Amino acid sequence: MKTSLKLHRLQRGMKQSDLADLVNVRRETIGRLEQGAILPIIASGHGFGAGVRHHRRGPVQF
């Protein structure tokens, strides 16, 4: 199950490492999320969900 994460990331001109830094995960985690190898709910246990919630106040929203 692939996600639209890559599409949204590329539309904003971001590299995987940029997004990973933003949500406080490793770049490899972003790659696995984009490929559907892991589900976001699993990644949220590693800080992904908290980073996204925090950043929703800023200009980049997914």
N, C-alpha and C positions, 0 to 999 in steps of 0.2 A: 504494500500500500504506500504509494508515493504521496508526498504532500506538496502544497503550493509554496512551501517555505523558500525554496530556491528561487522561484519566480519573483516573489516579493523582495527577497534579498537583492537580486540582480537589478530589479527596477529601481532600487535605491542606491545602486552603485557600490554595494558593500561586498567585501570578500568574506569567506567563511570565518576567517580569523577576526574580522571586525565585529561580526555578529556574536561570535563566541565571547569576545572580550566584553561586549555590551551586556550579555546575560550571564556572565561568569561561569562559562563551561569551556571545555577544551574544543578546539577546532574540529577534532574527530567526531565529537558529539553532534555538531551541526551537520556534518557530512552524513552521519548515520540517520539523523532525523530526516534530511532531505531525501535519502534513498528509501526511507521507510523501514530501515533495519531495526529501529527502535521506535517506540511510541512516545509522544510527548509526555504522557502521564508518568512514564518511567523516568524520563529525563527530569521531570519536575522535582523528583526526590534529590536531584543533584544540584539544585539551585536554578534550573532553567525557568520554572514558573515564577519564582520570586523576582527574577531579573526582568521578565516581561511585564509583570504587574507594575513594577517600579517605573519602567520606562514608558508606560502608556501615557504618562503625563507629558512626555517629550514628543518630538516631531516624528519619530519612527514608530509605526504601529504595525503589528502583524496580525 
